[in-house]
Amino acid sequence: MVLFDDSTTDEHELSKDILAINTIFICRLQGRRAAKSYAETLAEVMDGIGEIDL
């Protein structure tokens, strides 16, 4: 009975590393999109405030 196979360990570690790297890049991209959207929304709100007549 084989409980631990070294040949799949390297492949498993590589796949986990690639998944972690991919996850980091995806999260950074989503963070940039969210920040850009927030900045655009804030700019629109600030423009709207300037147009209010008192």
mmCIF file of the N, C-alpha and C atoms, coordinates in Angstrom:
data_MODEL
# 
_entry.id   MODEL 
# 
loop_
_atom_site.group_PDB 
_atom_site.id 
_atom_site.type_symbol 
_atom_site.label_atom_id 
_atom_site.label_alt_id 
_atom_site.label_comp_id 
_atom_site.label_asym_id 
_atom_site.label_entity_id 
_atom_site.label_seq_id 
_atom_site.pdbx_PDB_ins_code 
_atom_site.Cartn_x 
_atom_site.Cartn_y 
_atom_site.Cartn_z 
_atom_site.occupancy 
_atom_site.B_iso_or_equiv 
_atom_site.pdbx_formal_charge 
_atom_site.auth_seq_id 
_atom_site.auth_comp_id 
_atom_site.auth_asym_id 
_atom_site.auth_atom_id 
_atom_site.pdbx_PDB_model_num 
ATOM 1   N N  . MET A 1 1  ? 0.842   -1.172 0.000   1.00 0.00 ? 1  MET A N  1 
ATOM 2   C CA . MET A 1 1  ? 0.000   0.000  0.000   1.00 0.00 ? 1  MET A CA 1 
ATOM 3   C C  . MET A 1 1  ? 0.896   1.247  0.000   1.00 0.00 ? 1  MET A C  1 
ATOM 4   N N  . VAL A 1 2  ? 0.573   2.219  -0.876  1.00 0.00 ? 2  VAL A N  1 
ATOM 5   C CA . VAL A 1 2  ? 1.326   3.466  -0.963  1.00 0.00 ? 2  VAL A CA 1 
ATOM 6   C C  . VAL A 1 2  ? 0.500   4.568  -0.310  1.00 0.00 ? 2  VAL A C  1 
ATOM 7   N N  . LEU A 1 3  ? 1.052   5.135  0.744   1.00 0.00 ? 3  LEU A N  1 
ATOM 8   C CA . LEU A 1 3  ? 0.338   6.200  1.450   1.00 0.00 ? 3  LEU A CA 1 
ATOM 9   C C  . LEU A 1 3  ? 0.774   7.588  0.993   1.00 0.00 ? 3  LEU A C  1 
ATOM 10  N N  . PHE A 1 4  ? 1.996   7.686  0.517   1.00 0.00 ? 4  PHE A N  1 
ATOM 11  C CA . PHE A 1 4  ? 2.520   8.988  0.140   1.00 0.00 ? 4  PHE A CA 1 
ATOM 12  C C  . PHE A 1 4  ? 3.327   8.825  -1.136  1.00 0.00 ? 4  PHE A C  1 
ATOM 13  N N  . ASP A 1 5  ? 2.917   9.489  -2.189  1.00 0.00 ? 5  ASP A N  1 
ATOM 14  C CA . ASP A 1 5  ? 3.586   9.362  -3.477  1.00 0.00 ? 5  ASP A CA 1 
ATOM 15  C C  . ASP A 1 5  ? 4.319   10.661 -3.773  1.00 0.00 ? 5  ASP A C  1 
ATOM 16  N N  . ASP A 1 6  ? 5.660   10.622 -3.787  1.00 0.00 ? 6  ASP A N  1 
ATOM 17  C CA . ASP A 1 6  ? 6.475   11.827 -3.991  1.00 0.00 ? 6  ASP A CA 1 
ATOM 18  C C  . ASP A 1 6  ? 6.308   12.429 -5.382  1.00 0.00 ? 6  ASP A C  1 
ATOM 19  N N  . SER A 1 7  ? 5.978   11.623 -6.375  1.00 0.00 ? 7  SER A N  1 
ATOM 20  C CA . SER A 1 7  ? 5.859   12.151 -7.735  1.00 0.00 ? 7  SER A CA 1 
ATOM 21  C C  . SER A 1 7  ? 4.684   13.112 -7.870  1.00 0.00 ? 7  SER A C  1 
ATOM 22  N N  . THR A 1 8  ? 3.621   12.880 -7.141  1.00 0.00 ? 8  THR A N  1 
ATOM 23  C CA . THR A 1 8  ? 2.481   13.794 -7.220  1.00 0.00 ? 8  THR A CA 1 
ATOM 24  C C  . THR A 1 8  ? 2.643   14.985 -6.275  1.00 0.00 ? 8  THR A C  1 
ATOM 25  N N  . THR A 1 9  ? 3.522   14.877 -5.301  1.00 0.00 ? 9  THR A N  1 
ATOM 26  C CA . THR A 1 9  ? 3.711   15.968 -4.349  1.00 0.00 ? 9  THR A CA 1 
ATOM 27  C C  . THR A 1 9  ? 4.240   17.219 -5.045  1.00 0.00 ? 9  THR A C  1 
ATOM 28  N N  . ASP A 1 10 ? 5.239   17.056 -5.891  1.00 0.00 ? 10 ASP A N  1 
ATOM 29  C CA . ASP A 1 10 ? 5.783   18.210 -6.608  1.00 0.00 ? 10 ASP A CA 1 
ATOM 30  C C  . ASP A 1 10 ? 4.730   18.838 -7.513  1.00 0.00 ? 10 ASP A C  1 
ATOM 31  N N  . GLU A 1 11 ? 3.968   18.015 -8.197  1.00 0.00 ? 11 GLU A N  1 
ATOM 32  C CA . GLU A 1 11 ? 2.909   18.529 -9.067  1.00 0.00 ? 11 GLU A CA 1 
ATOM 33  C C  . GLU A 1 11 ? 1.828   19.222 -8.250  1.00 0.00 ? 11 GLU A C  1 
ATOM 34  N N  . HIS A 1 12 ? 1.512   18.660 -7.099  1.00 0.00 ? 12 HIS A N  1 
ATOM 35  C CA . HIS A 1 12 ? 0.487   19.252 -6.237  1.00 0.00 ? 12 HIS A CA 1 
ATOM 36  C C  . HIS A 1 12 ? 0.962   20.604 -5.698  1.00 0.00 ? 12 HIS A C  1 
ATOM 37  N N  . GLU A 1 13 ? 2.216   20.670 -5.264  1.00 0.00 ? 13 GLU A N  1 
ATOM 38  C CA . GLU A 1 13 ? 2.757   21.942 -4.772  1.00 0.00 ? 13 GLU A CA 1 
ATOM 39  C C  . GLU A 1 13 ? 2.774   22.998 -5.868  1.00 0.00 ? 13 GLU A C  1 
ATOM 40  N N  . LEU A 1 14 ? 3.168   22.592 -7.073  1.00 0.00 ? 14 LEU A N  1 
ATOM 41  C CA . LEU A 1 14 ? 3.195   23.526 -8.194  1.00 0.00 ? 14 LEU A CA 1 
ATOM 42  C C  . LEU A 1 14 ? 1.794   24.046 -8.502  1.00 0.00 ? 14 LEU A C  1 
ATOM 43  N N  . SER A 1 15 ? 0.822   23.156 -8.502  1.00 0.00 ? 15 SER A N  1 
ATOM 44  C CA . SER A 1 15 ? -0.551  23.593 -8.795  1.00 0.00 ? 15 SER A CA 1 
ATOM 45  C C  . SER A 1 15 ? -1.070  24.527 -7.708  1.00 0.00 ? 15 SER A C  1 
ATOM 46  N N  . LYS A 1 16 ? -0.733  24.261 -6.446  1.00 0.00 ? 16 LYS A N  1 
ATOM 47  C CA . LYS A 1 16 ? -1.147  25.154 -5.360  1.00 0.00 ? 16 LYS A CA 1 
ATOM 48  C C  . LYS A 1 16 ? -0.479  26.516 -5.489  1.00 0.00 ? 16 LYS A C  1 
ATOM 49  N N  . ASP A 1 17 ? 0.807   26.524 -5.859  1.00 0.00 ? 17 ASP A N  1 
ATOM 50  C CA . ASP A 1 17 ? 1.523   27.792 -6.034  1.00 0.00 ? 17 ASP A CA 1 
ATOM 51  C C  . ASP A 1 17 ? 0.933   28.608 -7.182  1.00 0.00 ? 17 ASP A C  1 
ATOM 52  N N  . ILE A 1 18 ? 0.650   27.945 -8.293  1.00 0.00 ? 18 ILE A N  1 
ATOM 53  C CA . ILE A 1 18 ? 0.064   28.646 -9.442  1.00 0.00 ? 18 ILE A CA 1 
ATOM 54  C C  . ILE A 1 18 ? -1.313  29.187 -9.086  1.00 0.00 ? 18 ILE A C  1 
ATOM 55  N N  . LEU A 1 19 ? -2.096  28.417 -8.363  1.00 0.00 ? 19 LEU A N  1 
ATOM 56  C CA . LEU A 1 19 ? -3.419  28.877 -7.939  1.00 0.00 ? 19 LEU A CA 1 
ATOM 57  C C  . LEU A 1 19 ? -3.304  30.086 -7.010  1.00 0.00 ? 19 LEU A C  1 
ATOM 58  N N  . ALA A 1 20 ? -2.341  30.069 -6.107  1.00 0.00 ? 20 ALA A N  1 
ATOM 59  C CA . ALA A 1 20 ? -2.154  31.193 -5.187  1.00 0.00 ? 20 ALA A CA 1 
ATOM 60  C C  . ALA A 1 20 ? -1.741  32.454 -5.941  1.00 0.00 ? 20 ALA A C  1 
ATOM 61  N N  . ILE A 1 21 ? -0.824  32.309 -6.884  1.00 0.00 ? 21 ILE A N  1 
ATOM 62  C CA . ILE A 1 21 ? -0.384  33.461 -7.683  1.00 0.00 ? 21 ILE A CA 1 
ATOM 63  C C  . ILE A 1 21 ? -1.543  34.009 -8.496  1.00 0.00 ? 21 ILE A C  1 
ATOM 64  N N  . ASN A 1 22 ? -2.302  33.127 -9.104  1.00 0.00 ? 22 ASN A N  1 
ATOM 65  C CA . ASN A 1 22 ? -3.462  33.530 -9.901  1.00 0.00 ? 22 ASN A CA 1 
ATOM 66  C C  . ASN A 1 22 ? -4.481  34.263 -9.029  1.00 0.00 ? 22 ASN A C  1 
ATOM 67  N N  . THR A 1 23 ? -4.725  33.756 -7.843  1.00 0.00 ? 23 THR A N  1 
ATOM 68  C CA . THR A 1 23 ? -5.682  34.380 -6.926  1.00 0.00 ? 23 THR A CA 1 
ATOM 69  C C  . THR A 1 23 ? -5.234  35.786 -6.545  1.00 0.00 ? 23 THR A C  1 
ATOM 70  N N  . ILE A 1 24 ? -3.945  35.967 -6.292  1.00 0.00 ? 24 ILE A N  1 
ATOM 71  C CA . ILE A 1 24 ? -3.427  37.287 -5.926  1.00 0.00 ? 24 ILE A CA 1 
ATOM 72  C C  . ILE A 1 24 ? -3.638  38.284 -7.056  1.00 0.00 ? 24 ILE A C  1 
ATOM 73  N N  . PHE A 1 25 ? -3.312  37.877 -8.286  1.00 0.00 ? 25 PHE A N  1 
ATOM 74  C CA . PHE A 1 25 ? -3.486  38.791 -9.415  1.00 0.00 ? 25 PHE A CA 1 
ATOM 75  C C  . PHE A 1 25 ? -4.956  39.121 -9.648  1.00 0.00 ? 25 PHE A C  1 
ATOM 76  N N  . ILE A 1 26 ? -5.835  38.148 -9.503  1.00 0.00 ? 26 ILE A N  1 
ATOM 77  C CA . ILE A 1 26 ? -7.268  38.399 -9.683  1.00 0.00 ? 26 ILE A CA 1 
ATOM 78  C C  . ILE A 1 26 ? -7.773  39.367 -8.617  1.00 0.00 ? 26 ILE A C  1 
ATOM 79  N N  . CYS A 1 27 ? -7.366  39.168 -7.374  1.00 0.00 ? 27 CYS A N  1 
ATOM 80  C CA . CYS A 1 27 ? -7.804  40.061 -6.295  1.00 0.00 ? 27 CYS A CA 1 
ATOM 81  C C  . CYS A 1 27 ? -7.285  41.479 -6.499  1.00 0.00 ? 27 CYS A C  1 
ATOM 82  N N  . ARG A 1 28 ? -6.051  41.606 -6.953  1.00 0.00 ? 28 ARG A N  1 
ATOM 83  C CA . ARG A 1 28 ? -5.513  42.943 -7.224  1.00 0.00 ? 28 ARG A CA 1 
ATOM 84  C C  . ARG A 1 28 ? -6.292  43.624 -8.335  1.00 0.00 ? 28 ARG A C  1 
ATOM 85  N N  . LEU A 1 29 ? -6.620  42.875 -9.380  1.00 0.00 ? 29 LEU A N  1 
ATOM 86  C CA . LEU A 1 29 ? -7.377  43.438 -10.491 1.00 0.00 ? 29 LEU A CA 1 
ATOM 87  C C  . LEU A 1 29 ? -8.761  43.877 -10.026 1.00 0.00 ? 29 LEU A C  1 
ATOM 88  N N  . GLN A 1 30 ? -9.423  43.042 -9.236  1.00 0.00 ? 30 GLN A N  1 
ATOM 89  C CA . GLN A 1 30 ? -10.747 43.394 -8.734  1.00 0.00 ? 30 GLN A CA 1 
ATOM 90  C C  . GLN A 1 30 ? -10.672 44.611 -7.813  1.00 0.00 ? 30 GLN A C  1 
ATOM 91  N N  . GLY A 1 31 ? -9.616  44.704 -7.029  1.00 0.00 ? 31 GLY A N  1 
ATOM 92  C CA . GLY A 1 31 ? -9.433  45.863 -6.155  1.00 0.00 ? 31 GLY A CA 1 
ATOM 93  C C  . GLY A 1 31 ? -9.249  47.141 -6.950  1.00 0.00 ? 31 GLY A C  1 
ATOM 94  N N  . ARG A 1 32 ? -8.501  47.060 -8.042  1.00 0.00 ? 32 ARG A N  1 
ATOM 95  C CA . ARG A 1 32 ? -8.316  48.241 -8.893  1.00 0.00 ? 32 ARG A CA 1 
ATOM 96  C C  . ARG A 1 32 ? -9.624  48.651 -9.541  1.00 0.00 ? 32 ARG A C  1 
ATOM 97  N N  . ARG A 1 33 ? -10.403 47.673 -9.984  1.00 0.00 ? 33 ARG A N  1 
ATOM 98  C CA . ARG A 1 33 ? -11.699 47.994 -10.590 1.00 0.00 ? 33 ARG A CA 1 
ATOM 99  C C  . ARG A 1 33 ? -12.617 48.651 -9.571  1.00 0.00 ? 33 ARG A C  1 
ATOM 100 N N  . ALA A 1 34 ? -12.629 48.122 -8.361  1.00 0.00 ? 34 ALA A N  1 
ATOM 101 C CA . ALA A 1 34 ? -13.483 48.687 -7.315  1.00 0.00 ? 34 ALA A CA 1 
ATOM 102 C C  . ALA A 1 34 ? -13.048 50.106 -6.975  1.00 0.00 ? 34 ALA A C  1 
ATOM 103 N N  . ALA A 1 35 ? -11.752 50.331 -6.869  1.00 0.00 ? 35 ALA A N  1 
ATOM 104 C CA . ALA A 1 35 ? -11.247 51.669 -6.549  1.00 0.00 ? 35 ALA A CA 1 
ATOM 105 C C  . ALA A 1 35 ? -11.580 52.654 -7.660  1.00 0.00 ? 35 ALA A C  1 
ATOM 106 N N  . LYS A 1 36 ? -11.450 52.217 -8.906  1.00 0.00 ? 36 LYS A N  1 
ATOM 107 C CA . LYS A 1 36 ? -11.771 53.090 -10.039 1.00 0.00 ? 36 LYS A CA 1 
ATOM 108 C C  . LYS A 1 36 ? -13.257 53.431 -10.036 1.00 0.00 ? 36 LYS A C  1 
ATOM 109 N N  . SER A 1 37 ? -14.091 52.434 -9.798  1.00 0.00 ? 37 SER A N  1 
ATOM 110 C CA . SER A 1 37 ? -15.536 52.659 -9.762  1.00 0.00 ? 37 SER A CA 1 
ATOM 111 C C  . SER A 1 37 ? -15.899 53.608 -8.621  1.00 0.00 ? 37 SER A C  1 
ATOM 112 N N  . TYR A 1 38 ? -15.272 53.414 -7.460  1.00 0.00 ? 38 TYR A N  1 
ATOM 113 C CA . TYR A 1 38 ? -15.537 54.278 -6.319  1.00 0.00 ? 38 TYR A CA 1 
ATOM 114 C C  . TYR A 1 38 ? -15.124 55.716 -6.626  1.00 0.00 ? 38 TYR A C  1 
ATOM 115 N N  . ALA A 1 39 ? -13.975 55.888 -7.251  1.00 0.00 ? 39 ALA A N  1 
ATOM 116 C CA . ALA A 1 39 ? -13.495 57.231 -7.587  1.00 0.00 ? 39 ALA A CA 1 
ATOM 117 C C  . ALA A 1 39 ? -14.426 57.904 -8.591  1.00 0.00 ? 39 ALA A C  1 
ATOM 118 N N  . GLU A 1 40 ? -14.904 57.143 -9.580  1.00 0.00 ? 40 GLU A N  1 
ATOM 119 C CA . GLU A 1 40 ? -15.826 57.711 -10.568 1.00 0.00 ? 40 GLU A CA 1 
ATOM 120 C C  . GLU A 1 40 ? -17.147 58.101 -9.916  1.00 0.00 ? 40 GLU A C  1 
ATOM 121 N N  . THR A 1 41 ? -17.653 57.254 -9.039  1.00 0.00 ? 41 THR A N  1 
ATOM 122 C CA . THR A 1 41 ? -18.906 57.555 -8.346  1.00 0.00 ? 41 THR A CA 1 
ATOM 123 C C  . THR A 1 41 ? -18.741 58.780 -7.453  1.00 0.00 ? 41 THR A C  1 
ATOM 124 N N  . LEU A 1 42 ? -17.636 58.855 -6.747  1.00 0.00 ? 42 LEU A N  1 
ATOM 125 C CA . LEU A 1 42 ? -17.377 60.001 -5.878  1.00 0.00 ? 42 LEU A CA 1 
ATOM 126 C C  . LEU A 1 42 ? -17.277 61.285 -6.694  1.00 0.00 ? 42 LEU A C  1 
ATOM 127 N N  . ALA A 1 43 ? -16.625 61.224 -7.848  1.00 0.00 ? 43 ALA A N  1 
ATOM 128 C CA . ALA A 1 43 ? -16.501 62.401 -8.711  1.00 0.00 ? 43 ALA A CA 1 
ATOM 129 C C  . ALA A 1 43 ? -17.872 62.849 -9.208  1.00 0.00 ? 43 ALA A C  1 
ATOM 130 N N  . GLU A 1 44 ? -18.735 61.891 -9.568  1.00 0.00 ? 44 GLU A N  1 
ATOM 131 C CA . GLU A 1 44 ? -20.086 62.240 -10.021 1.00 0.00 ? 44 GLU A CA 1 
ATOM 132 C C  . GLU A 1 44 ? -20.882 62.890 -8.900  1.00 0.00 ? 44 GLU A C  1 
ATOM 133 N N  . VAL A 1 45 ? -20.750 62.367 -7.700  1.00 0.00 ? 45 VAL A N  1 
ATOM 134 C CA . VAL A 1 45 ? -21.472 62.933 -6.555  1.00 0.00 ? 45 VAL A CA 1 
ATOM 135 C C  . VAL A 1 45 ? -20.969 64.342 -6.265  1.00 0.00 ? 45 VAL A C  1 
ATOM 136 N N  . MET A 1 46 ? -19.666 64.521 -6.304  1.00 0.00 ? 46 MET A N  1 
ATOM 137 C CA . MET A 1 46 ? -19.105 65.847 -6.043  1.00 0.00 ? 46 MET A CA 1 
ATOM 138 C C  . MET A 1 46 ? -19.530 66.842 -7.118  1.00 0.00 ? 46 MET A C  1 
ATOM 139 N N  . ASP A 1 47 ? -19.620 66.414 -8.377  1.00 0.00 ? 47 ASP A N  1 
ATOM 140 C CA . ASP A 1 47 ? -20.106 67.292 -9.441  1.00 0.00 ? 47 ASP A CA 1 
ATOM 141 C C  . ASP A 1 47 ? -21.560 67.662 -9.198  1.00 0.00 ? 47 ASP A C  1 
ATOM 142 N N  . GLY A 1 48 ? -22.344 66.719 -8.720  1.00 0.00 ? 48 GLY A N  1 
ATOM 143 C CA . GLY A 1 48 ? -23.756 66.969 -8.432  1.00 0.00 ? 48 GLY A CA 1 
ATOM 144 C C  . GLY A 1 48 ? -23.936 67.946 -7.291  1.00 0.00 ? 48 GLY A C  1 
ATOM 145 N N  . ILE A 1 49 ? -23.061 67.896 -6.318  1.00 0.00 ? 49 ILE A N  1 
ATOM 146 C CA . ILE A 1 49 ? -23.143 68.811 -5.179  1.00 0.00 ? 49 ILE A CA 1 
ATOM 147 C C  . ILE A 1 49 ? -22.851 70.237 -5.639  1.00 0.00 ? 49 ILE A C  1 
ATOM 148 N N  . GLY A 1 50 ? -21.933 70.397 -6.561  1.00 0.00 ? 50 GLY A N  1 
ATOM 149 C CA . GLY A 1 50 ? -21.588 71.724 -7.061  1.00 0.00 ? 50 GLY A CA 1 
ATOM 150 C C  . GLY A 1 50 ? -22.711 72.357 -7.854  1.00 0.00 ? 50 GLY A C  1 
ATOM 151 N N  . GLU A 1 51 ? -23.646 71.553 -8.359  1.00 0.00 ? 51 GLU A N  1 
ATOM 152 C CA . GLU A 1 51 ? -24.737 72.064 -9.183  1.00 0.00 ? 51 GLU A CA 1 
ATOM 153 C C  . GLU A 1 51 ? -25.981 72.436 -8.382  1.00 0.00 ? 51 GLU A C  1 
ATOM 154 N N  . ILE A 1 52 ? -25.964 72.208 -7.082  1.00 0.00 ? 52 ILE A N  1 
ATOM 155 C CA . ILE A 1 52 ? -27.138 72.503 -6.258  1.00 0.00 ? 52 ILE A CA 1 
ATOM 156 C C  . ILE A 1 52 ? -27.243 74.016 -6.055  1.00 0.00 ? 52 ILE A C  1 
ATOM 157 N N  . ASP A 1 53 ? -28.424 74.562 -6.337  1.00 0.00 ? 53 ASP A N  1 
ATOM 158 C CA . ASP A 1 53 ? -28.675 75.985 -6.117  1.00 0.00 ? 53 ASP A CA 1 
ATOM 159 C C  . ASP A 1 53 ? -29.302 76.168 -4.744  1.00 0.00 ? 53 ASP A C  1 
ATOM 160 N N  . LEU A 1 54 ? -28.733 77.051 -3.965  1.00 0.00 ? 54 LEU A N  1 
ATOM 161 C CA . LEU A 1 54 ? -29.279 77.311 -2.628  1.00 0.00 ? 54 LEU A CA 1 
ATOM 162 C C  . LEU A 1 54 ? -30.083 78.560 -2.609  1.00 0.00 ? 54 LEU A C  1 
# 
